């Protein structure tokens, strides 16, 4: 086989790369049609959901009848290829690459060509595999860790300027005296008017220790106020909690590294504020949670379970199978007698489905809402050093009762639909994983064929699902599914 001086290193890379990996589970879900994008702490914008991946030291997953080739295509599709055939195809790639370099009408960027080829190769596998450019990889790591260099302001766009929703406690913004409802009109002397929210947030973020001057307009103050802030490490809050009477409502936004610590703090705060008395019940809100780290989903599930399987992962090789179990600890003992309702909808995906499925199978919680997204796969993030990373689907996951919810989703125990405003009707539903081109199938449940709403009202009093859950806990409405009947001994057999 003829190899050019450029093809040889390409081939060597193709056959030799073996690098550290991270496991991760999250799904790509659209933002709810009716909502403005929720402001994230520390001047963040809504991040486009990647595919939840969890840094985990455990094996990625076992292989139970996992198909790696789709039916159809060439007559040889699915047949093992000989080394000679593989090398011939790589030589073909090299020939096309050389032709483009030498004969394309304009001078080409070889690096972009190769990266486009990597992206095409990975994205052809399924909707969640792909190539991450170095900047995208850095953004993903930041998103996963839940920490970044910034000012610590929750913001939203209003009338072309940035409105402060709230400064985060002990953040540079809070220490400098930034207040809710302040309008940020300039950043380092540049007018915010005309910037997108994303652009403004990127400008406010930066290396820890670097400075930025912000100019704010405050209601009741005639002259603009200039403040110079020093960026610091900001932890994005993944968990928000409140009390609705005697019922604790815990909202879990995503499964970043802040998820379990945030849950633990929220529960301890709830008990501390009520003289160490347990709430009447807990409503855990997982709606529109796109997923994230598998180990965080496992840790959160373990907070409510004392024993049994939480999730099983299965990949191509049996020896790579993994089972994650709950263990008794002080937190689940503290919550043992506290009934639970979990809210899900069409935007609850991946790691959120792992948690919901475990609590449902163990009869630990009653699920209320609409069908979840249906992402039943786990991705590994494989570092490629200075060249970024690849995101590769390496496993399917199964709930404790051996359910694969791939392209099917999790059905709630009690279906409750939101009252959708007329302007959003017909725009609030998504089919989920089942509608993604190239989804790999393999689920044990019927594939979803209809949409599931992602609409959640911002006004709690108009939130039908939340209000129904609170009424369930308070006993003002009843349903045979609440409380769930059984114990938490659900265990997968394989």
N, C-alpha and C positions, 0 to 999 in steps of 0.2 A: 504494500500500500504506500502510495506517495504522500509524504507529509511535508508541508512547507515549513519554513522556520517559525511561522506564527501558529500553525496547526499543532505542532508538537507540544508546546506548553499548554495549549487548550486541552489536548487529550490527556496530558498528565494530570491537569487539574480535575478533569471529569472523572478520572478513575481512582484518584488518591485522596480526595478531601474527606477528612474524618475529624470533626470538631465538636466541642462541648455543646450540649443542647439544653434547652429549657422546655418544659411542658406547659401547655396553655390552652384555655377553653373559653372562647367568647364568640359572639355572633354579630354579623353585620345587620343591624336593624335600623330602619328609618326613624327619625324623630317623630314623636306624636304629632299628628297633623294640626292639632288645635293649640299646641302650646308654644310659647316662645321658648327658645332653648334655655335650659336651666343654667344659671350662672354657676361656675365652679369657683371654689375658693382660690384666692390668690391670683385674681385677674385671669382666670382661665376662660376659654370659650368651650362650647360643646365639642368634645373630641369625636371624630368619626370613629365608630366602633370598629376595632380591628377584630381579630378572632381570638377569644379568650385563650390565653396560654398561661400555664402555671409553672413557675420555676419549682421544680420538684426533684428531689434526689432519688425518688423511687422510680422503678422501671416504667417505661411509657405505657405499655399495654399488651394483653395477650391476644392471640389471633384465633378467632372462632369463625370459620367460614368467611374470611374477609377477601373479597375479590379485588384484585388490583388492576384489572383491565375490563373495560366496558365491552359488552357484546357488540358485534358488528364491526365495521371498518374493513381492514384488509382480510383476506382469507386466512392469514397467519396470525390474526389478532389473538392474543392470549397464549400463544405457543412460546416456549422458551426459545430465545434467539441464540445463535452460536456466537462465539467471540468474533469470528470473521465478519458476520453480518453486522454486529454492533460497530466494529471498526470501520466497515464500509460506510455506514450511516454517518459516523463522525467525520470521515473523509469528505462525504457529501456536504456536511455543514461547513467544513473548511473551504471547500471549493466555492460555495455560495458566498461565504464571507469574503474571499479574495475577489470574486467578481464584483461585489458591491464596492469594495475599497478601490478597485482599479477602474471601474466602468460607470459607476453612478454619475449622474449629471453634475452633481456638486461634490465637493470634498466632504467625506463623512467623518464622524467622530466614532472611532473604533470602540471606545469604551461604552458609548451609548448603545451601539449595535449589540455588543456582547450582553450588556445588562438587559436589553430588550429581549434577547433570545432566552436569557435565564428566566425572565418574567413570563414569557410565553410558555416555556417548558413547564414551569411550576403551576401557572394558572390553568393549564390544560388538564391538570389532574382533578381538581375540584374547586369550588368557589372560595375555599379558605386557605389554600396553599398559594404561596407567592414569594417574590423576591423583594427584600427591603433594602432600599438605598441607605447609605450610612446615616443620613439625616432622619429618614423614616425610622430606622432602627433606634436611633437616639430618642426620638419622640416616643416610640413604643416603650422603651425602657423607663422613660420618665413617667409615662402614663401608668405603667405597671407598678412602679414603686409608689406612685401617689405623691411624689415629692419633686419640687423644682425650685429654681432660683427665681424669686419674684417679690411682690410687694405685700401680698396677703389681702387682696380685695375681691369680694364677690361683686361682679359688675354685670350690667346689661346695657344695650344700646337704646337710647331714647332721644328722639328728635335730632339725630345726627351727632350727638355727643354721648359720652360714656357716663352712665349714672351709677353711683356706688350703691349697691344693695346693702352691703354690710362689710366692714373691715373684720378680719379674723383676729381673735384675741391674741395679744402679744406679738402681732406681726409688725413689720416696719410701718405699714399704713396706720395701724391702730396707735402705735407709739408716737407717730407724727401728728396725730389729731385728726385724721380723715374721719368723716362722719357719714352715716347713712344719708342718702339723698343728695350728697355732694355731686356736682357735675364736673367731670374732668374735661377741660376744654383744650389743654395743651400738654404735650409730652416733649420734654427737652426743647421747648420753644417752637415745636411744630404743631399747627392746628390739628385737632382731632377731627374737626368737621371734614367729611369726605373720606375718612378712613373707614374700613370695615371693622367690625368687632374683632375679627381674627387679627387684623393688622395691628390694632391698638394693643391687644393682649400680647402679641409677640414683642412689641416695643417695650411693654412694661416688664416682661420677663427678661432674664439675663443672668450672667454669672453671679454667684453669691459674692458679696463684697463690693460689687460695682454700684455706681450711683446713677440716679435719674431725677430730673426736676419735673414735677407735675404742677400744673396750674389748675386750680379748682374754682368753681363759682358756687358760692354757698347762699342759700336762701336767707334773706335778711341782712346780708353783707354786701355793701355796694361795690367794693373793689375786689378783683380776683385775688386769690391767695396762692403764693408760690411756696412749694414745699420741696425740699431735697431729701430724697429717701435712699437708703442703702439697702440693696436687695439682700434677702436672707433666704434660707431654706424654708419653703412653705409646704406643709403637708395638706394635701387635698382631703377634705373630710368625706369619707365614704359612707358614714352612718349618721343619720339624724333621728332624734327621738323626741317624743312629746307625750304628754298624758292627756287623754280624752276622758275626763272623769277618773274612774279607777282603772281604765284600760290603757296599757302602754302601747304606743304605736311606734314601731321602729322601721325606718326607711333605709334600705340598703341600696345605694346608688350603683355600685359596681364592686367587683372583687379584686381590688388592688391590694397591695401589702398593708393598707390601712384598714381593711375590712374587719378582720377578727379583733385587732386591738380596739377599733371603734365600737364594735358590738359589746366587747367586754366592758369598756368604759361606760357605754350607754346603760347597760344593765346595772352596773354598780351604782351609777348616779341615780337611777330610778329607785333602787332600794334605799340609798342613803337619804333621799329627799322624803321618804315615807317611813322613817324610823325603822329601817331594815325590814319593812313589811312588803311582802310580794304583791304585785298588782293583781287585779282580778283576772286578767288575761293579757296575752301579748298578741298584737296584730303585726306580723312581719310583712312589710310591703316590698315585693320583688318586681313590681310592674316596671316594664321598660328598662330593666337591669340587663345590659348586654352580655354580662358574664365577666370573665377575667381569669384569675389564677385558680387552678384546681385545688392547690393546697389550702387556699383561703376558704374555698367552698367546703372543703373537708373540715377545717377547723371550726367554721361557723356551725356546721351540722353537728359536730361533736359537742358543741356547747349545749345542745338540746337533747342529745342522745347519750345513753350510758353504755351501750353495747351494740354489737352487730355491725354488719357491713354498711358503709356509707355509699360507696361507689366502686365498681369494678371497671377496669379498662382492659381492652383486648386488642392486640395488634396482630401482625403477621406471625410472629413466633410465640409459641406457648410460654417459653421461658421469660418472655418480656411481659407476661400478664402481671397485673398489679391489683391488689385488693386493699382498700383503705377502710379501717375499722374504727368505730367509736370506742372510747375507753371512759370508765367512770372518773369523774373529777369533781372538784368543788362547785364548778359553775353549773353542770347539769344537775347536781344534787340540789342546788339552790333553786333551780327552775322546775324540778321534777313534778310538782303539783300545780304548775301554772299552765292552764290550757292555752292553746295556740291556734290562730288562724293565719294562713299565708295567702297573700294576694298575688295573683299572677295574671298576665295578659299576653297578647300577641308579641310584645316586645321583651318578654322574659326569656332569656336565651342562655344556653350552654351552662356555665357554672351556676347560674341561677336555677336552671332546670335540674342540675345535679342535686342542689340543696332541696328544692321543692320535691323532687322524686324520692329522696331519702326520707324526708319527714312524712310524706304520704305513705310510702311502703311500710314504714315503722308504725303507722297509725299515731304518730306524735302530733300531727297537726291536720286541720281541715283546710283544704285548698279552695279558695273562692275567687271567682273572676271568669276569665275566658281562656281558651287553649293557649299554651305557650308556643314559642317560636319553632322548636323542633330541631335544634342543632345538637346532634348526638355524637360529635367527634371531638377529638383533642388534637391540638397542633403542638409540635415541638418547634421552638425557635432555635435555629442552629447558627451560631455566630460564624461569620466569614471574615473575622478580623476587621481590617481597615476597609474591606469591601462591603460592609453591612451584614446582612443575615438572610437566611431563608426561613420561611414559615412553611412547615410540612405537616400534613395530616398523617399522624402515626398511629392513631388508635380510635376505636369506637368505645364509648363508655356505656355502662349498664347500671340501672338502679338496683337496689338490694334484691328486688324480686326478679332480677334478670330481664328487665325491660330495656330494650334499646328504643329510644324515642326519636331516632333519626327520621327527619321529614314527617314526623307524626305529631310531636309535641306532647305535653302532659295535659291531660284533661282535668279540670278542677272537679272537686267533689260536689260543689254547688256552683252552678252557672249563674252569674249575675252580670248583666250588661249595663254599661253606663248609658245615661241619656245624652245622646250626641247632638250638639247644636246643628241646626239645619245646614249651616254653611260648611260643616265638616262631614255630613252624612255621605257615605260612599267613598270618602277619602281617608277614613280612619282605620280601615282594615287591611291587614297584610296576610298572605297565605303563609309566609315564613320560609323556612328551609326548603320545603317541598317545591317552591316556585323558583328556586335558584338554578340557573342552567348548570348542569354538570354535578348536581348533588349526588353523592355516591350511594345513597340507599342503604339497604342492609338492616333497616329497623324491624322490630318485632310487632309493631302496631300498624294499623291501616294508615296509609299516607294521607296527609291533610289535603283536602280539595277545596275548602272554603276559607274565607278570611277570618281573622281574629283581630279584634279592635286593639289599638294601641292608645286610645284616647283616655286621658286622665285629667279631670278638671283641676284647675289650680285652687279653686275654692273648696275647702274640705266639706263644707256644708252641702255642696252639690255633688260630692263624690259618692255615687250610689254604692260602689263596691266597698269603700272604706266604711261608710255608715252602716251597711248591712253587716259587716264583720264586727263592728262595735256592738250592734244590737244582738248579734249571736252571743258574744261574750257576756253581755248584760242580761241575756235571757228574755229580751222583749220580742225577739223572733226566735223560732225554733226550727230545727231541721234534723232528720234522723242521722245526717252525716256529722253533726256536731253535738257533743265531742266525739271524735272517732273512737270506734270500739275495737279494742285489741291491745297489744302490748308492743314494746319496742324491740322485739326479738327477731325481726325480719332479717333473714340471713340468706345470701345467695349461695347456691349449692356448688357453684363452679367459678 
